[in-house]
C-alpha cells in the first residue's frame, strides 16, 4: 500500500478483516453505555459492514476517499478477498463481486475504472451511506427477530425499496420501532409477549404512514389484564414522571346556528414566550415544597 498517514490504519484493518478477527464495536442502540441496551451487536459482519464501522468516524470526505482508494487497490490486487453478504446490492458490493470473478486483465481493468470513478468526495459519501444502510438494515432485522419481537417478513417490508433516499427513510422508521422496544424492555420491564404485541402495532403504523406525515405524535394501545404484574410495573414506571403540562377541552353546540364551538385549555409549566418568567423558588411555609407558576391559554375553534 502507498505510504500515507492512513496507510497503517487501513493496513491493520485489512489484516484483521482478512483473518476474521474484526469485531464490531460495542455500541448501544439507545445509548453510548452498552449496559443500557438490551440488544447486542452482531458479530457476523461481512467485509462491507466492517468497512463501514472502520470508516464512519472519518473527519473529512477527503479521508474517506483515501480510505476507499487504499481498500479498492487491495481488493483489485488480490491482497484481500472480501466476503460480501448476498443481500448487498450497493455499488461497491456489486463491483467487489465482479472483481472476484474477473477472468482476464481486461475485465479487471474495467472494474478498476469503475471503482476509480467512485473516488470523488460526493460519490464516496454516497457509497458510505449505501453500505451503512445495508449494514444497519441487517442489524435491526437481527435485533427484532433474534429477541422474538417480530418476524422477518414484517421487518423486510421496509427493505423492498430500491432508491437510497427511500431506504434511509424506512431505516429511520425501523429506528423508531427499535427505540420504543428498547424502552419497554429496558425500563418498563414488560413481558416479551406484550412487547412483541406492541412492536407489531408500531410496525403496522410506520408501514402505513408516509415519512412526510411524521408531524403528529402517534398513540399506541396495548390491552393489559387487570391486576397483572405487567400492569403494576407500568404504573410504577409511569408514576415516576411529573407532568409538565395539562389540558382540558370542551364542546358546545349552538342550537340556532348548528355550529359546534370547541375550546381547549392548556396549562404548562413552561413560559409561553421566552421573555415570560417562571419562578421556581421554595415556599415560605414549607422549605421542601417547590412552587411553580403554570401558564394557561385557550384555543377556541368554531366548526
C-alpha positions in Angstrom: 0.0 0.0 0.0 1.3 3.5 -0.7 2.7 5.5 2.2 0.2 7.9 3.9 -1.0 8.8 7.4 -3.9 6.4 7.0 -2.0 3.6 5.4 -1.0 1.9 8.6 -4.6 2.1 10.0 -6.1 0.8 6.7 -3.4 -2.0 6.6 -4.3 -3.1 10.1 -8.0 -3.1 9.3 -7.4 -5.2 6.2 -5.3 -7.7 8.1 -7.9 -8.0 10.8 -10.7 -8.3 8.3 -8.8 -10.9 6.3 -8.1 -13.0 9.4 -11.7 -12.6 10.6 -10.5 -11.1 13.8 -12.5 -7.9 13.3 -15.3 -7.4 15.9 -18.0 -4.7 15.9 -17.5 -2.0 18.5 -19.8 -2.5 21.5 -22.1 0.4 20.7 -25.5 0.5 22.2 -28.6 1.1 20.1 -30.1 3.6 22.5 -27.1 4.9 24.5 -23.3 5.0 24.3 -23.4 3.0 27.5 -23.7 -0.6 26.4 -25.3 -1.7 29.7 -28.4 0.3 28.9 -29.2 -1.6 25.7 -31.0 -5.0 25.7 -29.7 -5.6 22.2 -26.3 -7.0 21.5 -24.4 -6.0 18.3 -24.0 -8.6 15.5 -20.6 -10.2 15.1 -21.3 -11.9 11.8 -20.4 -8.9 9.7 -19.4 -9.1 6.1 -16.4 -7.1 4.7 -18.5 -4.0 3.9 -20.1 -4.0 7.3 -16.6 -4.0 8.8 -15.5 -1.3 6.4 -18.4 0.9 7.4 -17.6 0.6 11.1 -13.9 1.5 10.3 -14.7 4.4 8.1 -17.7 6.0 9.9 -15.5 8.1 12.2 -13.7 9.9 9.4 -13.1 13.6 10.0 -13.4 14.7 6.3 -14.6 13.4 3.0 -11.0 13.6 1.7 -10.1 11.0 4.3 -12.9 8.8 3.1 -11.7 9.0 -0.5 -8.2 8.0 0.6 -9.5 5.0 2.7 -11.6 3.8 -0.2 -8.7 4.2 -2.6 -6.5 2.0 -0.4 -9.2 -0.6 0.1 -10.1 -0.7 -3.6 -6.4 -1.2 -4.5 -6.0 -4.1 -2.0 -9.1 -5.8 -3.4 -8.1 -5.4 -7.1 -4.5 -6.7 -6.4 -6.0 -9.7 -4.6 -4.5 -8.8 -1.2 -8.0 -9.2 0.2 -10.8 -11.5 -1.0 -13.7 -10.0 0.8 -16.9 -11.9 1.8 -19.9 -9.8 0.7 -23.3 -10.6 2.0 -25.6 -11.9 -0.7 -28.2 -9.3 0.2 -25.8 -6.4 -0.5 -26.8 -4.7 -3.8 -24.9 -1.4 -3.4 -22.4 -0.1 -5.9 -19.3 -1.2 -4.1 -20.7 -4.6 -3.3 -21.6 -5.2 -6.9 -18.1 -4.2 -8.1 -16.3 -6.2 -5.5 -18.2 -9.3 -6.6 -17.3 -8.6 -10.2 -13.7 -8.1 -9.3 -13.5 -11.6 -7.6 -14.9 -13.3 -10.7 -12.7 -11.5 -13.3 -11.1 -14.0 -15.7 -8.8 -11.6 -17.5 -6.8 -8.4 -17.1 -9.1 -6.6 -19.4 -12.1 -7.4 -17.2 -10.1 -6.3 -14.1 -9.2 -3.1 -15.8 -12.9 -2.3 -16.4 -13.7 -2.9 -12.8 -10.7 -0.7 -11.7 -12.0 2.1 -13.9 -15.5 1.9 -12.3 -14.0 1.8 -8.8 -11.8 4.8 -9.7 -14.9 6.8 -10.6 -16.1 6.4 -7.1 -13.1 8.2 -5.6 -14.7 11.7 -5.6 -16.0 13.2 -2.4 -19.6 13.1 -3.4 -19.6 9.5 -4.8 -17.6 8.2 -1.8 -20.0 9.7 0.7 -22.9 8.2 -1.2 -21.2 4.8 -1.2 -20.6 5.1 2.5 -24.3 5.7 3.1 -25.2 2.8 0.9 -23.1 0.3 2.8 -24.2 1.8 6.2 -27.8 1.5 5.3 -27.4 -2.2 4.3 -25.4 -2.9 7.4 -28.0 -1.3 9.7 -30.9 -3.0 8.0 -29.5 -6.4 8.9 -28.7 -5.1 12.4 -32.3 -4.0 13.0 -33.6 -7.2 11.5 -31.4 -9.2 13.8 -32.3 -7.2 16.9 -36.0 -7.6 16.3 -36.1 -11.2 15.2 -33.5 -12.8 17.5 -35.3 -11.3 20.5 -38.6 -12.7 19.4 -40.2 -9.2 18.9 -41.0 -9.5 15.2 -40.8 -11.8 12.2 -38.5 -11.4 9.2 -41.4 -10.9 6.9 -42.7 -8.0 9.0 -39.4 -6.2 9.1 -38.3 -6.9 5.5 -41.2 -5.0 4.2 -39.1 -1.9 4.9 -36.3 -3.2 2.7 -38.3 -3.5 -0.5 -37.5 -0.1 -2.0 -34.5 0.5 -4.3 -33.8 4.2 -4.0 -31.2 5.2 -1.4 -33.3 8.1 -0.1 -36.3 5.8 0.5 -34.1 3.2 2.2 -32.9 5.9 4.6 -36.5 6.9 5.4 -37.5 3.3 6.0 -34.4 2.8 8.2 -35.5 5.8 10.2 -38.9 4.2 10.8 -37.3 1.0 12.0 -35.1 3.0 14.3 -38.3 4.5 15.9 -39.6 0.9 16.3 -36.4 -0.3 17.9 -36.2 2.7 20.3 -39.7 2.1 21.6 -39.0 -1.6 22.0 -35.7 -0.9 23.9 -37.5 1.5 26.3 -40.1 -1.2 27.1 -37.6 -3.9 27.6 -35.0 -1.9 29.5 -37.1 0.5 31.7 -40.7 -0.8 31.9 -39.6 -4.5 32.1 -42.7 -5.8 30.3 -43.0 -9.5 29.4 -41.8 -10.2 25.9 -45.2 -11.2 24.7 -46.5 -7.7 25.5 -43.5 -6.0 23.9 -43.9 -8.2 20.7 -47.6 -7.2 20.5 -46.6 -3.5 20.9 -43.9 -3.8 18.2 -46.4 -5.3 15.8 -48.7 -2.3 16.2 -45.8 0.1 15.8 -44.6 -1.7 12.6 -48.0 -1.6 11.1 -48.3 2.1 11.8 -45.0 3.1 10.3 -45.6 0.7 7.3 -48.8 2.6 6.5 -47.6 6.1 7.4 -45.6 8.3 5.0 -42.4 9.7 6.4 -43.5 13.2 5.5 -46.5 12.9 7.8 -44.5 12.4 11.0 -45.7 15.7 12.3 -48.1 14.3 14.9 -47.3 12.1 17.9 -48.8 8.6 17.3 -50.7 6.8 20.1 -50.3 3.1 20.5 -52.5 1.0 22.8 -51.9 -2.4 24.4 -54.6 -4.2 26.5 -53.3 -5.3 29.9 -55.1 -8.0 32.0 -56.5 -6.5 35.2 -54.1 -6.7 38.2 -51.4 -8.3 36.1 -47.7 -7.9 37.1 -47.1 -6.2 33.8 -49.7 -3.5 34.5 -48.2 -3.0 38.0 -44.7 -2.5 36.6 -46.1 0.0 34.0 -48.0 2.0 36.7 -44.9 2.2 38.9 -42.8 3.3 35.9 -45.3 6.0 34.9 -45.7 7.3 38.5 -42.1 8.4 38.4 -42.9 11.1 35.9 -44.1 14.6 36.9 -46.5 16.2 34.4 -45.2 19.5 32.9 -48.4 20.3 31.0 -52.1 19.5 31.4 -55.0 20.1 29.1 -58.8 20.2 29.2 -61.3 20.5 26.3 -65.0 21.1 26.0 -67.5 21.2 23.2 -70.8 23.0 22.9 -73.3 23.1 20.0 -75.3 26.2 19.2 -79.0 25.1 18.6 -79.7 28.1 16.5 -76.8 28.1 14.1 -75.9 24.4 14.4 -72.3 25.3 14.8 -70.0 23.4 17.1 -67.9 25.5 19.5 -64.8 23.7 20.8 -62.4 25.1 23.4 -59.2 23.7 24.6 -57.3 25.0 27.7 -53.7 24.1 28.1 -51.7 24.6 31.2 -47.9 24.3 31.0 -45.1 24.8 33.4 -43.0 26.3 30.6 -43.4 30.0 29.7 -45.4 30.6 26.6 -42.8 33.1 25.4 -39.1 33.3 26.2 -39.4 36.6 28.0 -42.0 35.3 30.5 -40.6 34.4 33.9 -41.4 31.1 35.5 -40.4 31.3 39.2 -39.2 28.1 40.8 -38.5 29.2 44.4 -39.1 27.4 47.7 -42.3 28.2 49.5 -42.0 30.3 52.8 -44.4 27.9 54.5 -42.6 24.7 53.6 -39.0 24.7 52.6 -39.3 21.3 51.0 -42.1 22.5 48.6 -41.2 24.0 45.3 -43.7 26.4 43.8 -44.0 26.7 40.1 -46.2 29.0 38.1 -48.5 27.4 35.5 -49.3 29.5 32.4 -52.7 28.9 30.7 -54.1 29.9 27.4 -57.2 29.0 25.4 -57.6 27.7 21.8 -61.2 28.4 20.8 -62.4 27.0 17.5 -65.8 27.3 15.7 -66.7 24.5 13.4 
